[in-house]
């Protein structure tokens, strides 16, 4: 799986049929709600990324995504860290 960190301003450009999340309501968002994460198979990169409609701020592995989610910007619960 590939995880892409995206700007919240691009959330309406995401075709949720091409990623693991169901909708804008089910994506993981940063606490300030300025960023969100989508994940998808490395064999099927979403068209909205391929065509440049949405430009990811960062591509992450599963391990990197977990580390990001454990930061203060993404998690209020200290037990996760």
MIMI-98348 format. One record per residue: x negated, y negated, z negated of N, C-alpha, C, O, CB in turn; residue in three letters. Coordinates in steps of 0.02 Angstrom, whole numbers, plus 50000, padded with zeros to 5 digits. Glycine has a CB too. Example, Ala and Ser with C-alpha at 12.3 -4.5 7.8 and 13.67 -1.06 7.14 Angstrom:
<n.u: 49340&n.v: 50284&n.w: 49610&ca.u: 49385&ca.v: 50225&ca.w: 49610&c.u: 49340&c.v: 50165&c.w: 49610&o.u: 49288&o.v: 50166&o.w: 49577&cb.u: 49435&cb.v: 50224&cb.w: 49548&residuo: ALA>
<n.u: 49358&n.v: 50112&n.w: 49646&ca.u: 49316&ca.v: 50053&ca.w: 49643&c.u: 49355&c.v: 49998&c.w: 49606&o.u: 49330&o.v: 49943&o.w: 49598&cb.u: 49296&cb.v: 50030&cb.w: 49714&residuo: SER>
//
This chain:
<n.u: 49958&n.v: 50059&n.w: 50000&ca.u: 50000&ca.v: 50000&ca.w: 50000&c.u: 49956&c.v: 49938&c.w: 50000&o.u: 49901&o.v: 49937&o.w: 49971&cb.u: 50048&cb.v: 50000&cb.w: 49939&residuo: UNK>
<n.u: 49982&n.v: 49887&n.w: 50033&ca.u: 49950&ca.v: 49821&ca.w: 50032&c.u: 49997&c.v: 49774&c.w: 49996&o.u: 50058&o.v: 49776&o.w: 50005&cb.u: 49933&cb.v: 49796&cb.w: 50105&residuo: UNK>
<n.u: 49969&n.v: 49732&n.w: 49954&ca.u: 50007&ca.v: 49681&ca.w: 49918&c.u: 49986&c.v: 49614&c.w: 49946&o.u: 49926&o.v: 49600&o.w: 49953&cb.u: 49995&cb.v: 49686&cb.w: 49840&residuo: UNK>
<n.u: 50034&n.v: 49572&n.w: 49961&ca.u: 50019&ca.v: 49505&ca.w: 49986&c.u: 50048&c.v: 49453&c.w: 49940&o.u: 50107&o.v: 49456&o.w: 49921&cb.u: 50046&cb.v: 49496&cb.w: 50058&residuo: UNK>
<n.u: 50006&n.v: 49406&n.w: 49921&ca.u: 50028&ca.v: 49350&ca.w: 49879&c.u: 50049&c.v: 49294&c.w: 49927&o.u: 50010&o.v: 49274&o.w: 49970&cb.u: 49972&cb.v: 49325&cb.w: 49829&residuo: UNK>
<n.u: 50111&n.v: 49271&n.w: 49919&ca.u: 50140&ca.v: 49222&ca.w: 49965&c.u: 50165&c.v: 49160&c.w: 49927&o.u: 50181&o.v: 49163&o.w: 49868&cb.u: 50197&cb.v: 49253&cb.w: 50005&residuo: UNK>
<n.u: 50169&n.v: 49105&n.w: 49963&ca.u: 50197&ca.v: 49043&ca.w: 49937&c.u: 50273&c.v: 49049&c.w: 49935&o.u: 50303&o.v: 49072&o.w: 49983&cb.u: 50174&cb.v: 48982&cb.w: 49979&residuo: UNK>
<n.u: 50304&n.v: 49027&n.w: 49881&ca.u: 50376&ca.v: 49033&ca.w: 49873&c.u: 50414&c.v: 48996&c.w: 49929&o.u: 50471&o.v: 49014&o.w: 49945&cb.u: 50398&cb.v: 49005&cb.w: 49806&residuo: UNK>
<n.u: 50383&n.v: 48946&n.w: 49959&ca.u: 50416&ca.v: 48910&ca.w: 50014&c.u: 50428&c.v: 48954&c.w: 50075&o.u: 50466&o.v: 48937&o.w: 50120&cb.u: 50375&cb.v: 48849&cb.w: 50034&residuo: UNK>
<n.u: 50393&n.v: 49012&n.w: 50077&ca.u: 50401&ca.v: 49058&ca.w: 50133&c.u: 50450&c.v: 49115&c.w: 50120&o.u: 50460&o.v: 49158&o.w: 50163&cb.u: 50334&cb.v: 49087&cb.w: 50151&residuo: UNK>
<n.u: 50481&n.v: 49115&n.w: 50062&ca.u: 50523&ca.v: 49172&ca.w: 50044&c.u: 50581&c.v: 49184&c.w: 50092&o.u: 50602&o.v: 49241&o.w: 50103&cb.u: 50551&cb.v: 49162&cb.w: 49974&residuo: UNK>
<n.u: 50608&n.v: 49131&n.w: 50122&ca.u: 50664&ca.v: 49139&ca.w: 50170&c.u: 50640&c.v: 49164&c.w: 50238&o.u: 50682&o.v: 49181&o.w: 50280&cb.u: 50700&cb.v: 49073&cb.w: 50178&residuo: UNK>
<n.u: 50575&n.v: 49166&n.w: 50249&ca.u: 50548&ca.v: 49192&ca.w: 50312&c.u: 50532&c.v: 49266&c.w: 50308&o.u: 50514&o.v: 49297&o.w: 50359&cb.u: 50485&cb.v: 49153&cb.w: 50330&residuo: UNK>
<n.u: 50538&n.v: 49296&n.w: 50249&ca.u: 50522&ca.v: 49366&ca.w: 50239&c.u: 50580&c.v: 49410&c.w: 50263&o.u: 50637&o.v: 49400&o.w: 50242&cb.u: 50505&cb.v: 49381&cb.w: 50166&residuo: UNK>
<n.u: 50564&n.v: 49458&n.w: 50305&ca.u: 50613&ca.v: 49508&ca.w: 50326&c.u: 50607&c.v: 49566&c.w: 50276&o.u: 50560&o.v: 49606&o.w: 50281&cb.u: 50602&cb.v: 49532&cb.w: 50401&residuo: UNK>
<n.u: 50653&n.v: 49571&n.w: 50230&ca.u: 50648&ca.v: 49620&ca.w: 50176&c.u: 50657&c.v: 49692&c.w: 50200&o.u: 50646&o.v: 49738&o.w: 50161&cb.u: 50698&cb.v: 49604&cb.w: 50123&residuo: UNK>
<n.u: 50677&n.v: 49701&n.w: 50262&ca.u: 50679&ca.v: 49769&ca.w: 50289&c.u: 50609&c.v: 49795&c.w: 50306&o.u: 50600&o.v: 49854&o.w: 50319&cb.u: 50724&cb.v: 49772&cb.w: 50352&residuo: UNK>
<n.u: 50559&n.v: 49750&n.w: 50305&ca.u: 50491&ca.v: 49768&ca.w: 50322&c.u: 50445&c.v: 49775&c.w: 50262&o.u: 50386&o.v: 49791&o.w: 50270&cb.u: 50462&cb.v: 49717&cb.w: 50369&residuo: UNK>
<n.u: 50471&n.v: 49764&n.w: 50202&ca.u: 50431&ca.v: 49770&ca.w: 50141&c.u: 50468&c.v: 49813&c.w: 50091&o.u: 50526&o.v: 49832&o.w: 50101&cb.u: 50417&cb.v: 49700&cb.w: 50111&residuo: UNK>
<n.u: 50434&n.v: 49830&n.w: 50036&ca.u: 50464&ca.v: 49874&ca.w: 49985&c.u: 50518&c.v: 49842&c.w: 49943&o.u: 50562&o.v: 49876&o.w: 49918&cb.u: 50410&cb.v: 49900&cb.w: 49940&residuo: UNK>
<n.u: 50516&n.v: 49776&n.w: 49936&ca.u: 50566&ca.v: 49741&ca.w: 49897&c.u: 50631&c.v: 49734&c.w: 49936&o.u: 50630&o.v: 49732&o.w: 49998&cb.u: 50539&cb.v: 49672&cb.w: 49875&residuo: UNK>
<n.u: 50686&n.v: 49731&n.w: 49899&ca.u: 50752&ca.v: 49728&ca.w: 49931&c.u: 50774&c.v: 49657&c.w: 49952&o.u: 50810&o.v: 49649&o.w: 50001&cb.u: 50803&cb.v: 49757&cb.w: 49886&residuo: UNK>
<n.u: 50752&n.v: 49607&n.w: 49912&ca.u: 50777&ca.v: 49539&ca.w: 49924&c.u: 50732&c.v: 49489&c.w: 49887&o.u: 50685&o.v: 49508&o.w: 49853&cb.u: 50850&cb.v: 49533&cb.w: 49901&residuo: UNK>
<n.u: 50748&n.v: 49426&n.w: 49895&ca.u: 50711&ca.v: 49374&ca.w: 49860&c.u: 50721&c.v: 49379&c.w: 49784&o.u: 50682&o.v: 49352&o.w: 49745&cb.u: 50732&cb.v: 49304&cb.w: 49885&residuo: UNK>
<n.u: 50773&n.v: 49414&n.w: 49765&ca.u: 50787&ca.v: 49423&ca.w: 49693&c.u: 50745&c.v: 49479&c.w: 49662&o.u: 50738&o.v: 49481&o.w: 49601&cb.u: 50861&cb.v: 49438&cb.w: 49683&residuo: UNK>
<n.u: 50718&n.v: 49523&n.w: 49702&ca.u: 50681&ca.v: 49580&ca.w: 49674&c.u: 50606&c.v: 49575&c.w: 49681&o.u: 50570&o.v: 49619&o.w: 49658&cb.u: 50704&cb.v: 49643&cb.w: 49708&residuo: UNK>
<n.u: 50581&n.v: 49521&n.w: 49712&ca.u: 50508&ca.v: 49512&ca.w: 49717&c.u: 50481&c.v: 49491&c.w: 49649&o.u: 50516&o.v: 49461&o.w: 49609&cb.u: 50490&cb.v: 49461&cb.w: 49771&residuo: UNK>
<n.u: 50418&n.v: 49507&n.w: 49638&ca.u: 50384&ca.v: 49483&ca.w: 49577&c.u: 50360&c.v: 49412&c.w: 49590&o.u: 50324&o.v: 49399&o.w: 49638&cb.u: 50324&cb.v: 49530&cb.w: 49556&residuo: UNK>
<n.u: 50380&n.v: 49366&n.w: 49546&ca.u: 50362&ca.v: 49295&ca.w: 49553&c.u: 50316&c.v: 49275&c.w: 49496&o.u: 50319&o.v: 49302&o.w: 49441&cb.u: 50426&cb.v: 49250&cb.w: 49554&residuo: UNK>
<n.u: 50273&n.v: 49226&n.w: 49511&ca.u: 50232&ca.v: 49197&ca.w: 49458&c.u: 50279&c.v: 49161&c.w: 49409&o.u: 50335&o.v: 49143&o.w: 49427&cb.u: 50178&cb.v: 49148&cb.w: 49487&residuo: UNK>
<n.u: 50255&n.v: 49150&n.w: 49349&ca.u: 50298&ca.v: 49118&ca.w: 49298&c.u: 50321&c.v: 49048&c.w: 49319&o.u: 50376&o.v: 49027&o.w: 49301&cb.u: 50261&cb.v: 49114&cb.w: 49232&residuo: UNK>
<n.u: 50280&n.v: 49013&n.w: 49356&ca.u: 50300&ca.v: 48946&ca.w: 49380&c.u: 50342&c.v: 48950&c.w: 49443&o.u: 50365&o.v: 48899&o.w: 49469&cb.u: 50238&cb.v: 48903&cb.w: 49393&residuo: UNK>
<n.u: 50353&n.v: 49010&n.w: 49468&ca.u: 50394&ca.v: 49025&ca.w: 49527&c.u: 50369&c.v: 48989&c.w: 49590&o.u: 50408&o.v: 48972&o.w: 49634&cb.u: 50465&cb.v: 49005&cb.w: 49515&residuo: UNK>
<n.u: 50304&n.v: 48978&n.w: 49594&ca.u: 50274&ca.v: 48949&ca.w: 49654&c.u: 50246&c.v: 49002&c.w: 49701&o.u: 50233&o.v: 48988&o.w: 49760&cb.u: 50219&cb.v: 48901&cb.w: 49635&residuo: UNK>
<n.u: 50236&n.v: 49063&n.w: 49676&ca.u: 50207&ca.v: 49118&ca.w: 49714&c.u: 50249&c.v: 49180&c.w: 49704&o.u: 50285&o.v: 49187&o.w: 49655&cb.u: 50134&cb.v: 49130&cb.w: 49694&residuo: UNK>
<n.u: 50243&n.v: 49227&n.w: 49752&ca.u: 50275&ca.v: 49292&ca.w: 49744&c.u: 50234&c.v: 49344&c.w: 49781&o.u: 50191&o.v: 49328&o.w: 49822&cb.u: 50347&cb.v: 49291&cb.w: 49771&residuo: UNK>
<n.u: 50248&n.v: 49407&n.w: 49766&ca.u: 50211&ca.v: 49463&ca.w: 49794&c.u: 50260&c.v: 49508&c.w: 49832&o.u: 50315&o.v: 49521&o.w: 49810&cb.u: 50175&cb.v: 49504&cb.w: 49738&residuo: UNK>
<n.u: 50237&n.v: 49530&n.w: 49891&ca.u: 50273&ca.v: 49584&ca.w: 49927&c.u: 50223&c.v: 49640&c.w: 49939&o.u: 50162&o.v: 49629&o.w: 49943&cb.u: 50304&cb.v: 49557&cb.w: 49995&residuo: UNK>
<n.u: 50249&n.v: 49700&n.w: 49944&ca.u: 50205&ca.v: 49757&ca.w: 49960&c.u: 50233&c.v: 49795&c.w: 50019&o.u: 50294&o.v: 49797&o.w: 50031&cb.u: 50197&cb.v: 49804&cb.w: 49898&residuo: UNK>
<n.u: 50187&n.v: 49826&n.w: 50055&ca.u: 50206&ca.v: 49862&ca.w: 50115&c.u: 50152&c.v: 49913&c.w: 50133&o.u: 50095&o.v: 49908&o.w: 50109&cb.u: 50219&cb.v: 49814&cb.w: 50175&residuo: UNK>
<n.u: 50170&n.v: 49960&n.w: 50174&ca.u: 50124&ca.v: 50011&ca.w: 50197&c.u: 50070&c.v: 49981&c.w: 50241&o.u: 50084&o.v: 49938&o.w: 50283&cb.u: 50162&cb.v: 50065&cb.w: 50236&residuo: UNK>
<n.u: 50009&n.v: 50003&n.w: 50232&ca.u: 49954&ca.v: 49976&ca.w: 50273&c.u: 49962&c.v: 49994&c.w: 50346&o.u: 49932&o.v: 49962&o.w: 50390&cb.u: 49887&cb.v: 50001&cb.w: 50247&residuo: UNK>
<n.u: 50002&n.v: 50045&n.w: 50360&ca.u: 50014&ca.v: 50066&ca.w: 50430&c.u: 50069&c.v: 50025&c.w: 50463&o.u: 50078&o.v: 50030&o.w: 50524&cb.u: 50032&cb.v: 50139&cb.w: 50432&residuo: UNK>
<n.u: 50105&n.v: 49986&n.w: 50425&ca.u: 50160&ca.v: 49947&ca.w: 50454&c.u: 50161&c.v: 49877&c.w: 50426&o.u: 50204&o.v: 49859&o.w: 50385&cb.u: 50228&cb.v: 49983&cb.w: 50441&residuo: UNK>
<n.u: 50113&n.v: 49836&n.w: 50448&ca.u: 50110&ca.v: 49767&ca.w: 50427&c.u: 50171&c.v: 49730&c.w: 50453&o.u: 50188&o.v: 49736&o.w: 50512&cb.u: 50043&cb.v: 49733&cb.w: 50452&residuo: UNK>
<n.u: 50205&n.v: 49693&n.w: 50409&ca.u: 50267&ca.v: 49659&ca.w: 50430&c.u: 50256&c.v: 49611&c.w: 50489&o.u: 50205&o.v: 49578&o.w: 50494&cb.u: 50296&cb.v: 49621&cb.w: 50371&residuo: UNK>
<n.u: 50306&n.v: 49609&n.w: 50532&ca.u: 50303&ca.v: 49566&ca.w: 50590&c.u: 50295&c.v: 49492&c.w: 50571&o.u: 50261&o.v: 49455&o.w: 50605&cb.u: 50366&cb.v: 49575&cb.w: 50632&residuo: UNK>
<n.u: 50327&n.v: 49471&n.w: 50516&ca.u: 50323&ca.v: 49401&ca.w: 50496&c.u: 50252&c.v: 49381&c.w: 50476&o.u: 50235&o.v: 49322&o.w: 50478&cb.u: 50371&cb.v: 49388&cb.w: 50437&residuo: UNK>
<n.u: 50210&n.v: 49429&n.w: 50458&ca.u: 50139&ca.v: 49416&ca.w: 50445&c.u: 50100&c.v: 49420&c.w: 50511&o.u: 50058&o.v: 49377&o.w: 50524&cb.u: 50111&cb.v: 49465&cb.w: 50393&residuo: UNK>
<n.u: 50114&n.v: 49470&n.w: 50551&ca.u: 50079&ca.v: 49479&ca.w: 50614&c.u: 50089&c.v: 49419&c.w: 50661&o.u: 50042&o.v: 49398&o.w: 50695&cb.u: 50102&cb.v: 49543&cb.w: 50649&residuo: UNK>
<n.u: 50150&n.v: 49393&n.w: 50663&ca.u: 50163&ca.v: 49337&ca.w: 50709&c.u: 50146&c.v: 49268&c.w: 50681&o.u: 50155&o.v: 49218&o.w: 50715&cb.u: 50236&cb.v: 49338&cb.w: 50729&residuo: UNK>
<n.u: 50121&n.v: 49266&n.w: 50618&ca.u: 50100&ca.v: 49204&ca.w: 50588&c.u: 50156&c.v: 49162&c.w: 50558&o.u: 50144&o.v: 49106&o.w: 50536&cb.u: 50065&cb.v: 49163&cb.w: 50639&residuo: UNK>
<n.u: 50217&n.v: 49189&n.w: 50556&ca.u: 50272&ca.v: 49152&ca.w: 50525&c.u: 50258&c.v: 49140&c.w: 50451&o.u: 50276&o.v: 49088&o.w: 50423&cb.u: 50338&cb.v: 49191&cb.w: 50533&residuo: UNK>
<n.u: 50226&n.v: 49190&n.w: 50420&ca.u: 50207&ca.v: 49185&ca.w: 50349&c.u: 50133&c.v: 49203&c.w: 50346&o.u: 50111&o.v: 49255&o.w: 50371&cb.u: 50250&cb.v: 49232&cb.w: 50303&residuo: UNK>
<n.u: 50094&n.v: 49159&n.w: 50315&ca.u: 50022&ca.v: 49172&ca.w: 50307&c.u: 50008&c.v: 49186&c.w: 50234&o.u: 50014&o.v: 49141&o.w: 50192&cb.u: 49980&cb.v: 49111&cb.w: 50333&residuo: UNK>
<n.u: 49990&n.v: 49248&n.w: 50218&ca.u: 49976&ca.v: 49266&ca.w: 50148&c.u: 49918&c.v: 49224&c.w: 50120&o.u: 49870&o.v: 49209&o.w: 50155&cb.u: 49958&cb.v: 49341&cb.w: 50143&residuo: UNK>
<n.u: 49925&n.v: 49207&n.w: 50057&ca.u: 49873&ca.v: 49171&ca.w: 50022&c.u: 49817&c.v: 49219&c.w: 50002&o.u: 49759&o.v: 49200&o.w: 49994&cb.u: 49901&cb.v: 49135&cb.w: 49960&residuo: UNK>
<n.u: 49836&n.v: 49283&n.w: 49994&ca.u: 49788&ca.v: 49334&ca.w: 49974&c.u: 49817&c.v: 49403&c.w: 49988&o.u: 49877&o.v: 49414&o.w: 49981&cb.u: 49770&cb.v: 49327&cb.w: 49898&residuo: UNK>
<n.u: 49773&n.v: 49449&n.w: 50008&ca.u: 49790&ca.v: 49519&ca.w: 50015&c.u: 49758&c.v: 49555&c.w: 49955&o.u: 49701&o.v: 49541&o.w: 49938&cb.u: 49765&cb.v: 49549&cb.w: 50083&residuo: UNK>
<n.u: 49796&n.v: 49600&n.w: 49925&ca.u: 49771&ca.v: 49635&ca.w: 49865&c.u: 49781&c.v: 49710&c.w: 49871&o.u: 49827&o.v: 49734&o.w: 49904&cb.u: 49807&cb.v: 49608&cb.w: 49804&residuo: UNK>
<n.u: 49737&n.v: 49746&n.w: 49837&ca.u: 49746&ca.v: 49817&ca.w: 49828&c.u: 49793&c.v: 49826&c.w: 49768&o.u: 49811&o.v: 49778&o.w: 49735&cb.u: 49678&cb.v: 49855&cb.w: 49816&residuo: UNK>
<n.u: 49814&n.v: 49888&n.w: 49755&ca.u: 49857&ca.v: 49901&ca.w: 49697&c.u: 49822&c.v: 49880&c.w: 49633&o.u: 49852&o.v: 49848&o.w: 49590&cb.u: 49876&cb.v: 49977&cb.w: 49694&residuo: UNK>
<n.u: 49759&n.v: 49897&n.w: 49626&ca.u: 49720&ca.v: 49880&ca.w: 49566&c.u: 49715&c.v: 49804&c.w: 49558&o.u: 49723&o.v: 49778&o.w: 49503&cb.u: 49650&cb.v: 49911&cb.w: 49570&residuo: UNK>
<n.u: 49703&n.v: 49769&n.w: 49612&ca.u: 49699&ca.v: 49696&ca.w: 49609&c.u: 49766&c.v: 49664&c.w: 49592&o.u: 49769&o.v: 49615&o.w: 49555&cb.u: 49673&cb.v: 49668&cb.w: 49676&residuo: UNK>
<n.u: 49820&n.v: 49693&n.w: 49619&ca.u: 49887&ca.v: 49667&ca.w: 49604&c.u: 49904&c.v: 49677&c.w: 49530&o.u: 49932&o.v: 49632&o.w: 49499&cb.u: 49940&cb.v: 49702&cb.w: 49648&residuo: UNK>
<n.u: 49886&n.v: 49734&n.w: 49503&ca.u: 49898&ca.v: 49746&ca.w: 49431&c.u: 49859&c.v: 49697&c.w: 49389&o.u: 49885&o.v: 49671&o.w: 49339&cb.u: 49879&cb.v: 49818&cb.w: 49413&residuo: UNK>
<n.u: 49797&n.v: 49684&n.w: 49408&ca.u: 49756&ca.v: 49636&ca.w: 49371&c.u: 49787&c.v: 49566&c.w: 49374&o.u: 49788&o.v: 49530&o.w: 49325&cb.u: 49683&cb.v: 49635&cb.w: 49398&residuo: UNK>
<n.u: 49811&n.v: 49547&n.w: 49433&ca.u: 49844&ca.v: 49482&ca.w: 49441&c.u: 49906&c.v: 49478&c.w: 49397&o.u: 49917&o.v: 49427&o.w: 49363&cb.u: 49862&cb.v: 49469&cb.w: 49515&residuo: UNK>
<n.u: 49947&n.v: 49530&n.w: 49397&ca.u: 50009&ca.v: 49530&ca.w: 49358&c.u: 49995&c.v: 49525&c.w: 49283&o.u: 50039&o.v: 49503&o.w: 49245&cb.u: 50048&cb.v: 49593&cb.w: 49372&residuo: UNK>
<n.u: 49936&n.v: 49544&n.w: 49261&ca.u: 49918&ca.v: 49541&ca.w: 49190&c.u: 49893&c.v: 49473&c.w: 49168&o.u: 49879&o.v: 49462&o.w: 49109&cb.u: 49866&cb.v: 49593&cb.w: 49175&residuo: UNK>
<n.u: 49886&n.v: 49426&n.w: 49214&ca.u: 49862&ca.v: 49359&ca.w: 49197&c.u: 49918&c.v: 49316&c.w: 49167&o.u: 49977&o.v: 49332&o.w: 49174&cb.u: 49832&cb.v: 49325&cb.w: 49259&residuo: UNK>
<n.u: 49897&n.v: 49263&n.w: 49134&ca.u: 49945&ca.v: 49217&ca.w: 49103&c.u: 49992&c.v: 49184&c.w: 49153&o.u: 50047&o.v: 49163&o.w: 49135&cb.u: 49909&cb.v: 49164&cb.w: 49063&residuo: UNK>
<n.u: 49970&n.v: 49179&n.w: 49216&ca.u: 50012&ca.v: 49147&ca.w: 49267&c.u: 50070&c.v: 49192&c.w: 49289&o.u: 50119&o.v: 49169&o.w: 49319&cb.u: 49970&cb.v: 49129&cb.w: 49327&residuo: UNK>
<n.u: 50064&n.v: 49257&n.w: 49275&ca.u: 50114&ca.v: 49305&ca.w: 49299&c.u: 50150&c.v: 49343&c.w: 49244&o.u: 50202&o.v: 49373&o.w: 49257&cb.u: 50080&cb.v: 49353&cb.w: 49345&residuo: UNK>
<n.u: 50125&n.v: 49342&n.w: 49184&ca.u: 50154&ca.v: 49383&ca.w: 49132&c.u: 50155&c.v: 49347&c.w: 49065&o.u: 50104&o.v: 49320&o.w: 49043&cb.u: 50117&cb.v: 49449&cb.w: 49125&residuo: UNK>
<n.u: 50213&n.v: 49347&n.w: 49032&ca.u: 50219&ca.v: 49318&ca.w: 48965&c.u: 50204&c.v: 49369&c.w: 48911&o.u: 50187&o.v: 49351&o.w: 48855&cb.u: 50289&cb.v: 49289&cb.w: 48956&residuo: UNK>
<n.u: 50211&n.v: 49432&n.w: 48928&ca.u: 50206&ca.v: 49486&ca.w: 48879&c.u: 50133&c.v: 49506&c.w: 48870&o.u: 50102&o.v: 49534&o.w: 48916&cb.u: 50249&cb.v: 49547&cb.w: 48901&residuo: UNK>
<n.u: 50106&n.v: 49493&n.w: 48812&ca.u: 50036&ca.v: 49510&ca.w: 48799&c.u: 50025&c.v: 49586&c.w: 48797&o.u: 49968&o.v: 49608&o.w: 48805&cb.u: 50013&cb.v: 49479&cb.w: 48735&residuo: UNK>
<n.u: 50078&n.v: 49625&n.w: 48786&ca.u: 50070&ca.v: 49698&ca.w: 48784&c.u: 50051&c.v: 49727&c.w: 48851&o.u: 50022&o.v: 49781&o.w: 48854&cb.u: 50135&cb.v: 49730&cb.w: 48760&residuo: UNK>
<n.u: 50067&n.v: 49692&n.w: 48906&ca.u: 50050&ca.v: 49715&ca.w: 48973&c.u: 49975&c.v: 49711&c.w: 48984&o.u: 49946&o.v: 49752&o.w: 49019&cb.u: 50087&cb.v: 49673&cb.w: 49027&residuo: UNK>
<n.u: 49943&n.v: 49661&n.w: 48954&ca.u: 49872&ca.v: 49650&ca.w: 48964&c.u: 49831&c.v: 49694&c.w: 48923&o.u: 49770&o.v: 49691&o.w: 48925&cb.u: 49854&cb.v: 49581&cb.w: 48949&residuo: UNK>
//
